[in-house]
Amino acid sequence: MAPTLDQQTLSIVGGVDNYTLQQKVHRLEAGTCGCIEMANGYDLYDADNGKRLMEVEEESSLFNRCCCAPNHSLKLNFHVVDQEGNRLHQAMTMERTGCLCKKPCLGCCAIFPFCSDKATFHVGAKEGKPGELDDADVFGYAVQPSGGGGYLTPTLHVMDRDGSDPKLSVTGPTCFGGCSELCCATPFKAEDKLTITKMKPKDAKSALRELLTDADTFSMQVHDKSITPDTRMQLIGTVFLMDYMFFERDIDACGCSNGGAYINLCNCYCCGLLLPCQCKCSGSGGDSMEE
């Protein structure tokens, strides 16, 4: 019999159709413009009533984060919380093998399996390093397809334990990120069954946070009520993988490079690569160019 989540977790995610995922801001990381890469933390809410459902914390090594972020190895620990915010138990562990382990080409063209990103979803708590966990409690995966990663369409396949044909494919737009995040939401869809949206800032304070940190906010709306609680939890984990793959870039909107300043209008997805579309101003002559 395939592993499944505990009844309390199944009841929680099965009773919610609209979720909000809020990434926490680390002041040290924000104050150093991302030079000190901290482990991420998130909160998962019921978007309809604002109730906090889970607290999610990243477990990874500082060396791995500083060398490889956002393509580093990590575990995400999903803790169910009560109304006072106290942790009750760990519902799920998400495992991602990064570029210092078995995926040296992660973040490059997703041609071969060792170039493609992947999240493995384990029931409950799992001890050990990412990339070395056993598969006894695996109940699903989120996988970037090899052979091009969806070509011009960022794509993630959601699969059950057997890893056969995907039961859902989440796809997004070709261009997103950069300054476009300040004025445009970024939708990812699984046909007409589900919509995952990287939210745009609601006010000036949120826009400043967007500029200075990589702390993001996502919504997930389930349109197909027949999606099972196990699948919903796999989809929630898929949102976190999407954040690391597409949106965890420090100071993505603007910066300085090669003696000049640049404004990153957006990032364009091509076969697993994120290619910045930038306007640059050189320090010498003040000329600008777009590439």
ABEGO torsion letter per residue (X at the ends): XBBBBBAAAAAAAAABABBBBBBBBBAAAAAAGGABBBBBBBBBBBAAAGBBABBBBBBBBAAAAAAAOAABBBBBBBBBBBAAGBBABBABBBBBBBAABABAABGBBBABAAABBBBBBBBEBBBEBBGABBAAABAEBBBBBBGGGGEABBBBBBBBAAGBBBABBBBBBABBEEAAAAABBBBBBBEAABBBBBBBBABAAAAAAAAABABBBBBBBBABAABBAAAAAAAAAAAAAAAAAAABBBGAABEBBGGBBBBBABBBBBGGBBBBBBBBBBAAAGBBBBX
